[in-house]
Amino acid sequence: MTKDLSVTSPDDAKEKISDIETWGDVETWLLLAKASSKSQGWMKSTKALEIPGHGCLVQVTTQQINPDGSSALAEAICYVPNVFVHEVVGEEAGLIGRRLVAYVSDSPEMDEEDEEDEEDEEGEEGEDEGEDKKG
């Protein structure tokens, strides 16, 4: 049995893997980037799970097929605050990529709690700046 390391979406998986079974929202994790080599038997990917109004969990995966046919996998995950997944759309090609983008204070995705936190931080920064100027 060989493993296809070039799958990039749930629809792609259904086309390439005849016995795939899924449950739940299979697009919870959105693919940001992927590189693979069939001839060398490796794959690297970066995926993001958006927590609307707060940030994203980001997962990186590296997988390789060893010379003896076994598979090795390494994964890491981290939380990135104050970002969201932005879809890059081409005029004719449709979706051509995704990237993480920082929230800005007037962004509609930012909720009221985040705006209040930002205002509090700005007030504190102003106080600190005043103290630094004094001495």
N, C-alpha and C positions, 0 to 999 in steps of 0.2 A: 504494500500500500504506500503510495506517495501522497504527500501533503502539498496542496496548492497554496503557495505563499503569496500569490498575487491578488487575492480577493480584496476588493476595495469598498464593497457595500453589500447590504443584505440581498439586493436584487442580483448582484454579481455572484454572490455565494450560491443562490438558488440555481443559477445557470451552470456553475462549475462543480457543485457538489450534489450529486444525485439523491443522496439520502439525508440531507440536512433537515433538522427539526428545530423549530424556534418556539419560544414562549415569551410573552411580554413585549415591551417596546424595544425592538432590536436596534433602534437608532437612538437609544439613550446616550451612548457614547458616540460623538461625531468625529469622524476621521479628519485630522488637520493635515497630516503628511504621511507618506509611506514610500519606502524604497525597498525593492527586493531583487534578487537574482536567482532565477530558476537554475542556471548552470552551476552557481556556487552554493545554492541551497541555504540562503539567508533572507531575512526580512526584518525591517525596522519600521516601527510606526509610532505616531503620536496621535492620541485621541483626547477629546475634552468632553466633560459632562458639565453642562451649564447649570448653575444654581441661580436662577433669575434674580437680579437685583443685588447679588452678593459677590459672585465670582465663579470660578470654574475649578473642578478637579481635572488635573492633567495626568495622563498615563502614557508612559513610554514603554515600548515593548521591543525586545530584540530576540529573534528566534533563528536558530540555525539547525540544519540537518547535518549530523556528524557522519564521518566516513563509514561508520558501522551501521548507519541507517537510523540510529536513535536521534531524538530531537532534544535540543537544549533551549531553555527559555529563561529570559530575565525580564522582570518588570519593575517599574518604579512608579509611584504616584505622589503627587503633591497638590496642595491647594494654592490657587493664585487668586488673591482677593481683588475686587474692583475691576474685573474684566468680564467680557462676554464674547460669545462666538459670533464673528461677523462672516457672512457668506459672500464670497467674491463671485459676481455673476458677469459673464461675458455677454455682449449683445446678441451674438448668434449661437454661442456654445452653451448657454445656460450656466449652471453651477460649475465653476472652474477651480474653486478652492475655498478654504476657510482659514481664518486666522483669529487670534485673540486680540481684542481691542479694549483699551482702558475706558471705563466710564468717564464721562465728563459731567459736570454738575448740572447742565441743562439737558442731559440725555433723557429721553422718555423711558428708557429701561431702568433708570435709577429710581428707587422707591423713596418715599418721604423720609423714612428712618435714615437712609444713607445721606440724604441732603442735610438733615439735622446734624448728623455726626460730622459732616464736612464743615458746616457752619461753626460748630463747636471748636473744631480743630483750627479753623481760620482765626477765631477769636483768641485762642490760646497762642497762636503764632504771633499775632499782633502784639500781645502782651510781652512775649519773649523778646521780640525785636525792640520794643521800647526799652526793656531792661538792658539789652546789649548796648544800645546807643548811650545810655547813661554812664555805663562804666565798666 
